[in-house]
Amino acid sequence: MNASINDSPAQNTLYDERETLERLRCFLPCQPPLKDFIHHNPLHGFQGLNFEDGLVRASKIFGYQLYLPLEEYRSLYSSGRISRSALEQVVLEKHPGTRFEDWQDKLFCRQYKTSFHVRIGSLRANWKRFYKVDLDSQTHPALFRILSSYLDQGVATWRFPVDPEGFIGSLRKMEQNGLVSFFRGKRASSLLLNTSCEIKNLLKTIVGRPALYSQYIFDQQFAHPGWSGMASWIENNAGSLLLERKISLQQLIQFELLLEIDALDSHFGHAWLPLGKHVKTVPEDIFAPVEKTELDQVLAIWQNAFEWTYYDRALTKLSRYKDKNGQHDDKSHQSLFCLDDRSGSLRRHLEQADPVCETFGTPGFFGVPCFFQAHPGGSYTKQAPAQSKPTHLIKQVGAAQTRKSSLVLPTGSNSLLRGWMISQTLGFWAAFKLVRNIFRPESWLTTPEPVKEQDNASYLTIENSAAYPPENGLQVGYTVHEMAECVENLLRSIDLTADFARLVYVIGHGASSVNNPHYAAYDCGACSGNPGGINARVFAWMANHQKVRELLYKKGVPIPERTQFVGALHDTTRDDITFYDTQSLSEENGQRHDHNRKAFIAALDLNAKERAGRFASIDPKLTPQRAHQVVRSRSVSLFEPRPELNHATNAVCIVGHRNLSRSFSWDRRLFMNSYNYASDPGGKVLHDILSAATPVCAGINLEYLFSRTDNLRLGAGSKLPHNVIGLLGVANGMEGDLRTGLPTQMTELHDPVRLLMIVEHFPNIVSLVIGKSGRLREWFANQWVHLVVIEPGSRAFLRFKDDGFVAYHPSTYPENVLEP
């Protein structure tokens, strides 16, 4: 977006529609449809400000609760979750020249008024004050029903007529040809059919004063930010819907203004005056500067103390680093995982089950950004980070049926006659299956084993050739030189350029669950909310390509002929792994793979056992094998709103050698990206890693943080009353606003702390890397992400603060305190 919170001008007397819409897009949620749920910073419009300043402004403008309640911080202090030393240090840093004793009463005893005037909505509230009418209750039900019908992605039996002009054109077509009008009166209908419906003209009728137009639009759209944000996303992301629909934020506003005119006409006839006639003074600009209150300062102190209490213990673990390189001449295998925190715990258990293996972490698209088409004529899924723009397409050809046939009924079954006939015949069988699956959800699982093989049942168009012309501006497959570049870049980024094992596994991740509309939030964030198995399989195929290896040899990355790469997918909900194309392994590597399977099975059992410890309904005394069976059953249970806890409690990302963190359990709180500073003295590889990992990990972290602190406005609330609307999003009931953010069941155990990025390199190189990218620098300089550098050699910790690095000395803790 071009506009941001830093562009806030003085209140203008003239209305600039383009500027208003641009600024509105900056602050509306940018959550895509459910199929592409991607974690992001819900306060992205404030990211140009310092973290604490942004939170104060967002709170005063929109009424968000962005810190924990004061009493909860005090309770965390009483329980030892916030240390006194961290609290004292934060007070001295934020208020130099004062004593900690001066803040004790404010921190521990003083009671504060927590209610305050919220700027958003204050102008439109005058409808109730002067006219005694609630426009939201009069317009929202119709608005939401029509939006959901128009944007529907396959739920509705009857499809909304689609006009090339988009939403407004389709409404005009229906209003002109339909037997029933959208409106109760004639004026709104005439405006829709006979005018261009320019926003400023409609605002002249409703508001009357140009100085109020911009704020009125903000008030109106933030009365339903979910639907407004969805319209904005679809407008700016062509192809985001499987059933294409054209809509813009401008068109949504036009129709809502028409509904408001109609509602007022219905109440008062034409004898009502614009709102601006009653508002005598221009309200304060909603984006005018705000002042920090004493409560804001106290909450900021508590939040920082909460964060640095945990960071301090994490850094103390790293300070006990011992140079055990874990290298073995004959490694059983090497495994490349996503840097995901859930993959991190599996890596640890795999290393425990097989001490002679070696594991690596990297963003889960594995350096292969692409679109994927599962079958001819099907839709494209983006297998790359959200901010990237892939130029390649991978197509699946000859896909075999992989699931048991199920009772799938045609759309016509929703009609009166067919519905009755089907319910009286096939309905009895469907009811039996439903009851069976509810009480015995594991009964329909096709493969109970934790490790499975999937042969080359389908062909992927990975290598570009003349037989595959470009499609929709995308190149089908990669050239040999492009494949070599992809493989080289990834292997160099994790410093795997020599000493290859005979088997190198490339393991993406996804998540299976039922009755879970937020399923995409459980998949790989680096693959735009899609499973990473395709990327893993594609990368393995590229790395096995003989011509690619010849080019890599010339570039100084010699992969032995005996080494074979194997793609795989880790199902993080069931803790199962599927290996692809193992039939192509040599006889000796096939035997090694059979041996490695045992280690993977043991690791998956241990990982499931660790995950089960967070579920109150699972007996912690179960064996790993039995715990794994229960976890797998949960994934298909209709009773279970928490099939897994996903990224809950994520807190740290380490960019460095695995040995830094190998000896400790991190309680599934750690993202890990493999990196060797010694092979990247200028920081080029580090820049690429941070540019990919920071927005992905920070987006996950901040979505969890703010969904935890304000689950009502920035989260989705409990998923139990959610109703899926048109396969776009969820709402409470049939006519509510789309809920954005994460449901309670994903965040209730989350500790809301900012991400701590730990980088192993020299501070001057890290400063140089951060300075190359304005977007990257914004994350760290504005402290939306904390940064600590581990200086090679001295192993000193240096904290990034005020555009420079200062020494940080972690505390001393007994060993038992450091383990969860």
C-alpha positions in Angstrom: 0.0 0.0 0.0 1.1 3.5 -0.7 -0.5 5.1 2.3 0.3 4.4 5.9 -0.2 5.7 9.4 2.8 8.0 8.9 0.9 9.8 6.0 -1.8 11.1 8.3 -2.6 14.6 7.0 -4.6 17.3 8.8 -8.3 17.1 8.3 -9.0 18.2 4.8 -12.0 20.3 3.8 -12.2 18.5 0.4 -12.8 14.8 0.0 -10.2 12.8 -1.9 -11.8 9.5 -2.7 -8.6 7.8 -4.0 -6.6 8.8 -0.9 -9.4 7.7 1.4 -9.6 4.3 -0.2 -5.9 3.8 -0.2 -5.6 4.7 3.5 -8.6 2.5 4.3 -6.9 -0.6 2.7 -3.9 -0.1 4.9 -5.8 -0.6 8.1 -8.5 -3.2 7.0 -7.6 -6.9 7.6 -5.7 -8.4 4.7 -6.8 -11.9 5.3 -7.5 -13.9 2.1 -10.2 -16.6 1.7 -10.0 -19.6 4.0 -8.4 -21.8 1.3 -5.3 -19.4 1.4 -5.2 -18.4 5.0 -1.8 -16.8 5.5 -0.5 -15.5 8.8 0.3 -11.8 8.8 0.6 -8.8 11.2 -3.0 -7.7 11.9 -1.6 -4.2 12.6 0.3 -3.9 9.3 -0.9 -0.4 8.8 1.0 0.7 11.9 4.2 -1.1 11.2 5.9 2.1 10.1 5.8 3.2 13.7 7.7 1.9 16.7 5.9 -1.1 18.2 4.7 0.6 21.4 3.7 3.8 19.6 1.8 1.7 17.0 -0.1 -0.2 19.7 -1.1 3.0 21.5 -2.4 4.6 18.3 -4.2 1.4 17.2 -5.8 1.1 20.6 -7.1 4.7 20.7 -8.3 4.7 17.1 -9.9 1.3 16.8 -10.4 0.3 20.4 -8.2 -2.8 20.2 -6.9 -4.4 23.4 -3.3 -5.0 22.5 -1.8 -5.9 25.8 -2.9 -8.4 28.4 -5.0 -7.0 31.2 -2.9 -5.4 34.0 -4.1 -8.0 36.5 -2.9 -10.8 34.3 0.6 -9.3 34.2 0.6 -9.0 38.0 -0.5 -12.6 38.2 2.3 -13.7 35.9 4.8 -11.8 38.2 3.4 -13.6 41.2 3.8 -17.0 39.6 7.4 -16.3 38.5 6.6 -16.0 34.8 7.9 -12.4 35.0 11.1 -11.9 36.9 11.9 -8.9 39.1 15.3 -8.4 37.4 13.6 -8.1 34.0 11.1 -5.7 35.3 13.7 -3.5 36.9 15.8 -3.5 33.8 12.9 -2.5 31.6 12.0 0.4 33.9 15.5 1.7 33.8 15.8 1.4 30.0 12.5 3.1 29.3 12.6 5.7 32.0 16.3 6.6 32.6 16.9 8.9 35.5 14.2 7.3 37.5 14.3 4.6 40.2 12.5 1.4 40.2 11.0 2.2 43.5 9.2 5.2 41.8 7.3 2.7 39.7 6.4 0.1 42.2 3.1 1.5 43.2 2.1 2.0 39.5 3.1 -1.5 38.6 1.8 -3.5 41.5 -1.0 -1.6 43.3 -2.5 1.3 41.4 -5.9 0.9 39.7 -6.5 2.5 36.4 -9.5 3.4 34.4 -9.4 1.1 31.4 -12.3 2.6 29.3 -11.6 5.4 26.9 -13.1 7.2 23.9 -12.6 5.2 20.7 -12.3 7.4 17.6 -13.6 5.0 15.0 -17.4 5.0 14.8 -17.8 8.3 16.7 -19.2 10.2 13.6 -21.8 7.5 12.6 -22.9 7.2 16.2 -24.7 10.5 15.6 -27.4 8.6 13.7 -28.5 7.1 16.9 -28.1 10.4 18.8 -30.1 12.6 16.4 -32.2 10.2 14.5 -32.7 7.3 17.0 -32.0 4.8 14.2 -29.3 2.1 14.1 -28.2 2.0 10.5 -26.0 -1.1 11.0 -29.0 -3.3 12.1 -31.0 -1.9 9.2 -28.4 -2.5 6.5 -25.9 -5.2 7.5 -28.2 -8.3 7.2 -29.1 -7.5 3.6 -25.5 -6.4 2.8 -23.9 -9.5 4.2 -26.4 -11.8 2.5 -25.9 -10.2 -0.9 -22.1 -10.2 -0.5 -22.0 -13.8 0.5 -24.3 -14.8 -2.4 -22.3 -12.9 -5.0 -18.9 -14.1 -3.8 -20.0 -17.7 -3.0 -17.5 -20.3 -4.0 -19.7 -23.3 -4.4 -22.0 -23.6 -1.4 -25.1 -22.1 -2.9 -27.4 -24.0 -5.2 -28.3 -20.9 -7.2 -25.5 -18.8 -8.6 -25.6 -15.0 -8.5 -25.6 -13.5 -12.0 -22.1 -12.2 -12.8 -21.7 -9.1 -14.9 -18.3 -8.1 -16.5 -18.6 -4.7 -14.6 -18.3 -6.6 -11.4 -20.4 -6.3 -8.2 -22.3 -3.1 -9.0 -23.0 -4.3 -12.6 -24.4 -7.6 -11.4 -26.6 -5.7 -8.9 -27.9 -3.5 -11.7 -28.7 -6.5 -13.9 -30.7 -8.1 -11.1 -32.4 -4.9 -10.1 -33.4 -4.3 -13.6 -34.6 -7.8 -14.5 -35.7 -9.2 -11.2 -39.2 -9.4 -9.8 -38.1 -8.2 -6.4 -36.0 -5.1 -5.6 -33.0 -5.0 -3.3 -34.6 -1.9 -1.8 -37.8 -0.9 0.0 -38.1 2.5 -1.7 -37.7 3.9 -5.2 -35.0 6.4 -4.7 -32.1 4.0 -4.0 -33.2 1.8 -6.9 -33.3 4.7 -9.2 -29.8 5.8 -8.1 -28.5 2.3 -8.8 -30.1 2.0 -12.2 -29.8 5.6 -13.5 -26.6 7.1 -12.1 -22.9 6.1 -11.8 -23.3 5.9 -8.0 -20.2 8.0 -7.3 -19.4 7.8 -3.6 -19.1 11.6 -3.2 -22.6 12.1 -4.6 -24.0 9.5 -2.3 -22.1 11.0 0.6 -23.6 14.4 -0.3 -27.0 13.0 0.3 -26.2 11.1 3.5 -23.5 13.3 5.1 -23.6 16.6 3.3 -20.3 18.1 4.5 -17.1 17.1 2.5 -15.0 17.6 5.7 -16.8 14.6 7.2 -16.7 12.2 4.2 -13.5 10.5 4.9 -14.2 9.7 8.5 -17.7 8.6 7.7 -16.3 6.0 5.2 -13.8 4.7 7.9 -16.6 4.5 10.5 -18.9 2.7 8.0 -16.3 0.1 6.8 -14.9 -0.7 10.3 -18.4 -1.6 11.4 -17.7 -4.8 9.4 -14.0 -5.0 8.8 -14.1 -8.7 7.8 -16.3 -8.2 4.7 -14.5 -4.9 3.8 -11.1 -6.5 4.2 -12.2 -9.5 2.0 -13.4 -7.2 -0.8 -10.1 -5.3 -0.6 -8.1 -8.5 -0.8 -10.0 -9.9 -3.8 -9.7 -6.5 -5.6 -5.9 -6.5 -5.1 -5.2 -10.2 -5.6 -6.6 -11.3 -8.9 -7.1 -15.1 -9.1 -7.6 -15.5 -5.4 -11.0 -17.0 -5.9 -11.6 -20.3 -7.7 -14.9 -19.0 -9.0 -13.8 -15.6 -10.2 -15.8 -12.6 -9.0 -15.0 -8.9 -9.6 -15.5 -6.7 -6.6 -13.8 -3.6 -5.2 -13.9 -1.7 -2.0 -15.3 1.2 -3.9 -18.2 -0.9 -5.1 -19.0 -2.3 -1.7 -19.1 1.2 -0.3 -21.4 2.4 -3.1 -23.9 -0.4 -2.4 -23.8 0.1 1.3 -24.5 3.9 0.9 -27.5 3.0 -1.3 -28.8 0.7 1.5 -28.3 3.5 4.0 -30.3 6.0 1.9 -33.0 3.4 1.5 -33.1 2.6 5.2 -33.4 6.3 6.1 -36.1 6.8 3.4 -38.0 3.9 4.8 -38.0 5.5 8.3 -38.5 9.1 7.5 -39.6 9.3 3.9 -37.6 12.1 2.2 -37.9 14.4 5.2 -34.5 13.8 6.7 -31.5 16.0 6.5 -27.9 14.9 6.0 -26.0 14.0 9.1 -23.6 16.9 8.7 -26.5 19.3 9.3 -26.7 18.1 12.9 -22.9 17.8 13.6 -21.9 21.4 14.4 -18.1 20.9 14.6 -15.8 18.7 12.6 -14.7 15.8 14.8 -11.1 15.3 15.6 -9.2 13.5 12.8 -9.2 9.8 13.7 -5.5 9.7 12.8 -4.4 12.7 14.8 -1.6 12.1 17.2 -2.4 10.4 20.5 -0.8 10.8 23.9 0.5 7.9 26.0 -1.2 7.6 29.3 0.4 6.3 32.5 -1.5 3.0 31.9 0.0 2.7 28.4 3.5 3.1 29.9 2.8 0.6 32.7 1.5 -2.0 30.2 4.5 -1.5 27.9 6.8 -2.1 30.9 5.0 -5.3 31.9 4.9 -6.6 28.3 8.6 -6.0 27.8 9.4 -7.6 31.1 7.3 -10.6 30.2 9.2 -11.0 26.9 12.7 -10.5 28.3 12.1 -12.9 31.1 11.6 -15.7 28.5 14.3 -14.4 26.2 16.8 -14.3 29.0 16.2 -17.9 29.8 16.4 -18.8 26.1 19.7 -16.9 25.7 21.1 -18.5 28.9 20.5 -21.9 27.2 22.5 -20.7 24.2 25.3 -19.3 26.4 26.0 -22.9 27.5 26.7 -23.8 23.9 29.4 -26.5 23.6 31.1 -27.1 20.3 29.9 -30.6 19.6 29.6 -30.6 15.8 27.8 -33.9 15.7 29.5 -34.7 12.4 29.9 -38.4 11.4 31.8 -39.8 8.5 29.0 -42.2 7.6 25.8 -40.3 8.2 22.7 -42.5 8.2 20.9 -39.7 6.3 20.5 -35.9 6.1 17.0 -34.4 6.4 15.9 -31.0 5.2 12.9 -29.7 7.2 10.9 -26.5 7.1 12.0 -24.0 9.8 8.5 -24.4 11.3 8.4 -24.8 15.1 6.5 -28.1 14.7 9.2 -29.5 12.4 11.8 -28.4 15.0 10.5 -30.7 17.6 10.5 -33.6 15.2 14.1 -32.8 14.2 15.1 -33.1 17.9 13.4 -36.5 18.3 14.8 -37.8 15.0 18.3 -36.8 16.2 17.6 -38.6 19.5 16.4 -41.7 17.7 19.2 -41.7 15.2 22.3 -39.8 16.6 24.3 -40.3 13.3 21.7 -38.4 11.2 22.0 -34.7 10.4 19.1 -32.3 10.1 18.6 -28.8 8.5 15.9 -26.1 8.6 14.9 -23.8 5.8 11.7 -22.1 4.6 9.4 -24.9 3.6 9.0 -23.9 -0.1 12.6 -25.2 -0.4 13.7 -22.4 -2.7 11.2 -23.5 -5.4 8.6 -20.7 -5.8 5.9 -21.8 -8.1 2.2 -22.3 -8.8 0.8 -25.8 -8.7 -2.1 -27.3 -10.7 -3.3 -30.6 -9.3 -5.1 -31.7 -12.4 -5.7 -30.4 -15.9 -8.1 -27.5 -15.9 -7.9 -27.1 -12.1 -7.1 -24.0 -10.1 -3.6 -22.8 -9.3 -2.2 -22.9 -5.7 0.6 -20.7 -4.7 3.6 -22.7 -3.4 5.7 -19.8 -2.3 5.8 -17.0 0.3 2.9 -14.7 0.2 5.0 -11.6 -0.8 6.6 -13.4 -3.7 5.4 -13.5 -7.3 6.2 -16.9 -8.8 6.7 -17.1 -12.6 6.7 -20.9 -12.9 3.9 -23.5 -13.0 4.1 -27.1 -12.0 1.4 -29.3 -13.4 0.3 -32.8 -12.2 -0.5 -35.3 -14.9 -1.9 -38.8 -14.5 -2.9 -38.4 -10.8 -4.3 -41.7 -9.4 -7.3 -42.0 -7.1 -5.8 -41.8 -3.6 -8.8 -41.8 -1.4 -11.7 -44.2 -0.8 -14.8 -43.3 -2.7 -17.3 -41.5 -0.6 -20.9 -40.6 -0.9 -20.8 -37.3 -2.9 -24.2 -35.9 -3.9 -24.8 -33.6 -6.8 -25.9 -30.0 -6.3 -29.4 -30.9 -7.4 -29.8 -32.8 -4.1 -30.6 -29.5 -2.5 -33.8 -29.2 -4.5 -37.2 -30.2 -2.9 -38.0 -33.3 -4.9 -34.5 -34.7 -5.3 -33.7 -33.9 -1.7 -36.7 -35.8 -0.5 -35.9 -38.9 -2.7 -32.3 -39.0 -1.6 -33.0 -38.6 2.1 -35.5 -41.6 1.9 -32.9 -43.8 0.1 -29.2 -42.9 0.3 -29.9 -40.8 3.4 -30.1 -43.9 5.6 -26.6 -45.1 4.5 -25.2 -41.6 5.0 -26.7 -41.4 8.5 -25.1 -44.7 9.4 -21.7 -43.6 8.2 -22.0 -40.3 10.0 -22.8 -42.1 13.3 -19.9 -44.5 12.8 -17.4 -41.7 12.0 -18.5 -39.7 15.0 -18.0 -42.4 17.6 -15.2 -44.3 15.8 -13.4 -41.6 13.7 -10.4 -43.8 13.1 -12.5 -46.5 11.4 -12.2 -44.9 8.0 -8.5 -44.2 8.1 -6.9 -45.8 5.1 -3.3 -46.2 6.4 -2.7 -46.5 10.1 1.1 -46.6 9.8 3.1 -43.4 10.7 5.4 -43.9 7.8 4.0 -44.5 4.3 5.4 -44.7 0.8 3.8 -43.2 -2.3 5.2 -44.3 -5.6 5.3 -42.2 -8.7 1.6 -42.4 -9.3 1.5 -39.1 -11.0 3.9 -37.2 -13.2 4.9 -33.6 -12.4 5.9 -31.3 -15.3 9.1 -30.1 -13.5 11.4 -29.8 -16.5 10.4 -27.2 -19.1 10.2 -28.3 -22.7 8.7 -27.3 -26.0 5.8 -29.6 -25.3 4.6 -27.3 -22.5 3.8 -23.8 -23.8 3.3 -21.0 -21.3 0.0 -20.8 -19.5 -1.5 -17.5 -18.2 1.9 -15.9 -18.3 3.6 -18.7 -16.4 6.4 -20.9 -17.6 5.5 -24.6 -17.3 8.4 -26.2 -15.4 12.0 -25.1 -15.0 14.9 -25.1 -17.4 18.0 -27.2 -16.4 19.9 -24.0 -15.6 17.0 -22.7 -13.4 16.8 -26.0 -11.6 20.5 -25.9 -10.9 20.2 -22.4 -9.5 17.3 -23.4 -7.2 19.2 -26.4 -5.9 22.5 -24.5 -5.5 20.9 -21.5 -3.7 19.1 -23.7 -1.1 22.1 -25.9 -0.5 24.4 -23.0 -0.1 21.9 -21.2 2.2 22.1 -24.1 4.7 25.8 -24.8 4.0 25.2 -28.3 2.6 27.7 -28.3 -0.2 29.8 -31.3 0.6 29.9 -34.5 2.7 26.5 -35.6 1.4 24.9 -38.7 2.9 23.7 -41.4 0.6 20.1 -40.4 1.4 18.9 -36.8 1.7 15.3 -36.4 2.7 13.4 -33.2 1.8 10.4 -33.0 4.1 7.7 -30.5 3.7 4.7 -30.3 6.0 0.9 -30.0 6.0 -1.9 -30.8 8.3 -5.0 -33.0 8.0 -8.1 -32.4 10.0 -11.9 -32.5 9.7 -14.5 -30.0 10.6 -11.9 -27.2 10.7 -12.4 -24.2 8.4 -9.0 -22.8 9.4 -7.2 -25.8 8.0 -4.9 -23.6 5.8 -3.6 -21.8 8.9 -2.2 -25.2 9.9 -0.3 -25.7 6.7 3.0 -24.2 5.6 3.2 -20.4 5.9 6.2 -20.3 3.4 3.9 -22.0 0.9 1.1 -19.4 1.2 -0.9 -21.7 3.5 -0.6 -24.8 1.4 1.1 -28.1 2.2 4.8 -28.2 1.3 4.9 -31.7 -0.1 4.9 -30.6 -3.7 7.9 -28.3 -3.2 9.8 -31.1 -1.4 9.1 -33.5 -4.2 10.0 -31.0 -6.9 13.3 -30.1 -5.2 14.2 -33.7 -4.7 13.6 -34.4 -8.4 15.7 -31.4 -9.4 18.6 -32.5 -7.2 18.5 -36.0 -8.7 18.6 -34.7 -12.3 21.9 -35.7 -13.9 22.3 -32.5 -15.9 21.6 -30.4 -12.9 24.3 -32.2 -11.0 26.8 -31.6 -13.8 26.1 -27.9 -13.6 26.3 -28.0 -9.8 29.7 -29.7 -10.0 31.0 -26.9 -12.1 29.7 -24.4 -9.5 31.5 -26.1 -6.7 28.7 -28.2 -5.3 29.6 -31.8 -6.1 26.8 -34.2 -5.3 28.0 -37.9 -5.4 26.4 -40.2 -7.8 25.4 -42.5 -5.0 23.5 -39.8 -3.2 19.7 -39.7 -3.8 17.2 -37.1 -2.7 13.8 -38.2 -1.5 10.8 -35.9 -1.2 8.3 -36.3 1.7 5.4 -34.7 3.5 5.1 -34.6 7.3 1.4 -34.4 8.5 1.8 -32.3 11.6 -1.7 -33.2 13.0 -1.4 -36.9 12.7 2.4 -37.0 13.0 2.7 -39.3 9.9 5.2 -39.0 7.1 4.7 -40.0 3.4 7.8 -40.5 1.3 7.5 -40.0 -2.5 9.0 -41.9 -5.4 11.0 -44.3 -3.2 10.7 -47.0 -6.0 13.5 -45.1 -7.9 16.0 -45.7 -5.1 19.0 -47.9 -5.8 19.0 -51.3 -4.1 21.5 -50.2 -1.5 19.8 -46.9 -0.8 16.5 -48.8 -0.6 17.9 -50.9 2.2 19.2 -47.8 4.0 15.8 -46.2 3.6 14.2 -49.2 5.2 16.6 -48.8 8.1 15.9 -45.1 8.4 12.2 -45.7 8.5 12.6 -47.2 12.0 14.2 -44.0 13.2 11.4 -41.9 11.7 8.7 -44.1 13.3 10.4 -43.7 16.7 10.7 -40.0 16.3 7.1 -39.6 15.2 5.9 -41.5 18.2 8.0 -39.3 20.6 6.8 -36.2 18.8 3.2 -37.2 19.2 3.9 -38.0 22.9 5.3 -34.5 23.4 2.4 -32.9 21.7 -0.1 -34.9 23.7 1.3 -33.3 26.9 -0.5 -30.1 26.0 -3.9 -31.8 25.5 -5.9 -32.0 28.8 -7.9 -35.0 27.5 -4.9 -37.2 26.9 -3.3 -39.2 29.8 0.3 -38.0 30.1 1.3 -41.5 31.2 0.6 -43.1 27.9 3.4 -44.7 26.0 4.7 -42.9 22.9 3.1 -45.5 20.6 -0.3 -45.3 22.4 -0.1 -41.4 22.5 0.5 -41.5 18.8 -2.6 -43.5 18.2 -4.7 -41.1 20.2 -3.3 -38.1 18.4 -4.0 -39.6 15.1 -7.6 -40.3 16.1 -8.0 -36.7 17.2 -7.2 -35.5 13.7 -10.4 -37.0 12.3 -12.7 -36.6 15.3 -15.8 -34.3 14.8 -15.8 -33.9 18.6 -12.4 -32.3 18.6 -12.1 -28.5 18.1 -8.3 -28.7 18.8 -6.8 -31.3 16.5 -3.5 -29.6 17.1 -2.3 -26.4 18.7 -0.3 -25.3 15.6 2.2 -22.5 16.4 0.9 -21.8 19.9 3.7 -20.4 22.2 6.1 -19.7 19.3 8.7 -17.2 20.5 12.1 -17.6 19.0 13.8 -18.0 15.6 17.4 -19.0 15.4 19.4 -18.4 12.2 22.6 -20.3 12.8 24.2 -23.7 13.2 22.1 -26.5 14.6 24.7 -27.1 17.3 23.6 -23.9 19.0 20.3 -25.4 20.0 20.7 -29.1 19.6 21.2 -30.0 23.3 18.0 -28.5 24.6 14.3 -29.0 24.5 12.5 -25.8 23.4 9.0 -26.9 24.1 8.0 -26.4 20.4 8.6 -22.7 20.7 11.5 -22.4 18.2 11.8 -21.7 14.5 15.2 -22.9 13.2 16.9 -21.8 9.9 20.2 -23.5 9.2 23.0 -21.1 8.4 26.8 -21.0 8.6 28.3 -17.5 8.9 31.7 -18.8 7.9 30.6 -19.6 4.4 28.9 -16.2 4.0 31.3 -13.5 5.1 29.5 -10.7 3.2 26.0 -11.6 4.4 24.5 -12.2 0.9 22.9 -15.5 2.0 21.9 -14.1 5.3 20.0 -11.3 3.5 18.1 -13.9 1.5 17.3 -15.9 4.6 16.1 -13.0 6.6 14.0 -11.6 3.7 12.1 -14.9 3.5 12.0 -16.0 7.1 11.3 -12.7 8.9 7.9 -11.9 7.3 6.8 -15.5 7.6 7.8 -16.1 11.2 6.9 -12.6 12.4 3.5 -12.8 10.6 2.8 -16.1 12.4 4.0 -14.6 15.7 2.0 -11.3 15.6 -1.2 -13.0 14.4 -1.0 -15.3 17.4 0.0 -12.4 19.7 -2.9 -10.1 18.8 -5.4 -12.9 18.4 -4.6 -13.8 22.0 -4.7 -10.3 23.5 -8.0 -9.3 21.7 -9.7 -12.4 20.4 -13.0 -10.4 20.1 -11.7 -7.9 17.5 -8.5 -9.2 16.1 -9.2 -12.9 16.6 -12.1 -15.1 15.5 -13.6 -16.0 18.9 -14.5 -19.5 19.7 -14.8 -21.7 16.6 -17.8 -23.6 18.1 -20.5 -21.2 16.7 -18.7 -20.5 13.5 -20.6 -20.9 10.2 -18.7 -21.1 7.0 -19.8 -18.4 4.6 -19.5 -19.3 0.9 -16.1 -21.0 1.5 -14.7 -17.5 2.0 -14.6 -17.1 5.8 -16.4 -17.8 9.0 -19.1 -15.8 10.8 -21.1 -16.2 14.0 -24.5 -17.2 12.6 -25.8 -16.6 9.1 -25.6 -12.8 9.0 -22.6 -11.8 11.0 -19.4 -10.1 9.8 -16.6 -12.3 8.6 -14.3 -13.2 11.6 -10.6 -12.5 11.0 -7.6 -13.8 12.9 -7.4 -17.0 14.9 -10.0 -18.8 17.0 -9.6 -19.2 20.7 -8.8 -22.9 20.3 -5.6 -22.0 18.6 -4.5 -19.2 20.9 -5.7 -20.0 24.4 -2.4 -21.5 25.5 -0.3 -18.9 23.7 2.1 -16.7 25.5 1.8 -13.3 23.7 5.4 -12.3 23.2 7.1 -10.8 20.2 9.4 -13.0 18.1 13.1 -13.0 19.1 15.3 -13.4 16.0 18.7 -14.8 17.0 21.4 -14.6 14.2 24.9 -16.0 14.4 27.2 -13.6 12.6 29.2 -10.4 13.2 27.1 -7.4 14.2 28.5 -5.1 11.4 27.5 -7.7 8.8 24.0 -8.0 10.3 23.6 -4.2 10.3 24.7 -4.1 6.6 22.1 -6.8 5.8 19.3 -5.1 7.6 20.1 -1.8 6.0 19.8 -3.1 2.4 16.0 -3.5 2.7 13.6 -0.9 4.0 10.9 -3.5 4.7 13.4 -5.8 6.5 14.8 -2.9 8.6 11.2 -1.9 9.6 10.7 -5.2 11.4 13.8 -4.7 13.6 14.3 -1.0 13.9 10.6 -0.5 14.9 10.9 -3.5 17.3 8.0 -5.5 15.9 10.7 -8.2 16.1 13.5 -8.3 18.6 17.0 -9.1 17.3 20.0 -10.6 19.1 23.3 -11.4 17.4 25.7 -14.1 18.6 29.2 -12.9 17.7 31.4 -15.7 16.4 34.5 -16.5 18.4 33.6 -14.6 21.5 30.1 -16.0 21.6 29.0 -12.6 23.0 25.3 -11.6 22.8 24.5 -8.3 21.2 21.0 -6.8 21.2 19.8 -4.6 18.4 18.6 -1.4 19.9 18.3 2.2 18.6 19.8 1.3 15.2 22.9 -0.2 16.9 24.1 -3.2 19.0 24.6 -3.2 22.7 26.0 -6.0 24.8 23.5 -8.3 26.5 24.5 -10.6 29.5 22.0 -13.3 30.2 21.3 -14.3 33.8 22.4 -17.5 35.5 19.8 -20.1 36.1 20.0 -23.7 37.4 19.6 -26.4 34.8 16.2 -27.5 36.0 14.8 -23.9 35.5 15.8 -23.8 31.9 13.8 -26.9 30.9 10.0 -26.7 30.3 
